[in-house]
Amino acid sequence: MIAFFTPFVAQILLVMMHIAGLLGLNNSYTRPYFEALIAFNLLSNAFILFYFHYYFSKKTTENSFFSNTNNKENHFYFFVLISFFVGFFIEVLGVHSKIIFGKYWYVKNMGIKFLEVPLLIGINWFLLAYCAGILSEFVTKKLPKNIFQSIFFKAFLGAFLMTYLDYWIEPFAIHFQMWAWKDNIIPLQNYVGWFFTAYFLMLVFHYLSFHKKNPIAIWLFLCQFFFFVGNFLIKV
C-alpha cells in the first residue's frame, strides 16, 4: 500500500477530479480535452475503489454454495466478473434488440467497442453496483432489524439508488455524445430495464460474503451524484 494515499487523500482527489471535470466539460475551450479524459476518469475511479477494498471476504459458512475458506477474496472477484459481464451483455442485448432499454446506440467518448458496446460499460456497471451495494448496506444497518435487513430490501434499495443515479446520468451522456436515443427521448422502459438489471446485481452483491466496507465507495457515489446533477443545472 502507498503510505500517503490514505482514504482522506483519495476523497479529496475524487472531489477535485469531479469539480475539474464539471468545469472543464462545460467550458468551450477545454471541453475537447476533458471529453478525451472521460474513459480515463472511469478507469481511475475503478482503480481507487479496488485499492481501498482492504478486506476481500468475510468468513463463509459451511452451508454457503460459494464457500471457499482458502481463497476468501474469490467472492469479491466473482462479483466483479458477474457485474461486468451482466452489465456489458445486457447492454449488447439492449442495443441490438431495442427491447430491454429502448432504442438507443453508443456514439463516442467511451473507448473501444465490442459488439457495438464500449467495454467500459461493463466497468461502469461494476462501479455503480459496488458503490450502491455498499451504500445500501450502510443505510440498512441503521434501520430496524426486520424487513429492512433482508437481502430483498437491501437489493431493492441498491437498485433504486442505481436507477435514480442513471436518471441524472442520461442527460449528461446525451449532451456529451456518449450514447443517443431515438428522437432524443429517454423512454420509461430504460429505467425499468435499469432497475431490474440492478436488482439482480444487488441480490448477488448482498448474497456473496465478501467484506462490504470501503471508505471510498459511498464518497464516490455522492461525488458522481453531485457531478451529474451539477452538470444538469448548468445546462438549465
C-alpha positions, 0 to 999 in steps of 0.5 A, a space after each residue: 500500500 502507498 503510505 500517503 494515499 490514505 482514504 482522506 487523500 483519495 476523497 479529496 482527489 475524487 472531489 477535485 477530479 469531479 469539480 475539474 471535470 464539471 468545469 472543464 466539460 462545460 467550458 468551450 475551450 477545454 471541453 475537447 480535452 476533458 471529453 478525451 479524459 472521460 474513459 480515463 476518469 472511469 478507469 481511475 475511479 475503478 482503480 481507487 475503489 479496488 485499492 481501498 477494498 482492504 478486506 476481500 471476504 468475510 468468513 463463509 459458512 459451511 452451508 454457503 454454495 460459494 464457500 471457499 475458506 482458502 481463497 476468501 477474496 474469490 467472492 469479491 472477484 466473482 462479483 466483479 466478473 458477474 457485474 461486468 459481464 451482466 452489465 456489458 451483455 445486457 447492454 449488447 442485448 439492449 442495443 441490438 434488440 431495442 427491447 430491454 432499454 429502448 432504442 438507443 446506440 453508443 456514439 463516442 467518448 467511451 473507448 473501444 467497442 465490442 459488439 457495438 458496446 464500449 467495454 467500459 460499460 461493463 466497468 461502469 456497471 461494476 462501479 455503480 453496483 459496488 458503490 450502491 451495494 455498499 451504500 445500501 448496506 450502510 443505510 440498512 444497518 441503521 434501520 430496524 432489524 426486520 424487513 429492512 435487513 433482508 437481502 430483498 430490501 437491501 437489493 431493492 434499495 441498491 437498485 433504486 439508488 442505481 436507477 435514480 443515479 442513471 436518471 441524472 446520468 442520461 442527460 449528461 451522456 446525451 449532451 456529451 455524445 456518449 450514447 443517443 436515443 431515438 428522437 432524443 427521448 429517454 423512454 420509461 422502459 430504460 429505467 425499468 430495464 435499469 432497475 431490474 438489471 440492478 436488482 439482480 446485481 444487488 441480490 448477488 452483491 448482498 448474497 456473496 460474503 465478501 467484506 462490504 466496507 470501503 471508505 471510498 465507495 459511498 464518497 464516490 457515489 455522492 461525488 458522481 451524484 453531485 457531478 451529474 446533477 451539477 452538470 444538469 443545472 448548468 445546462 438549465 
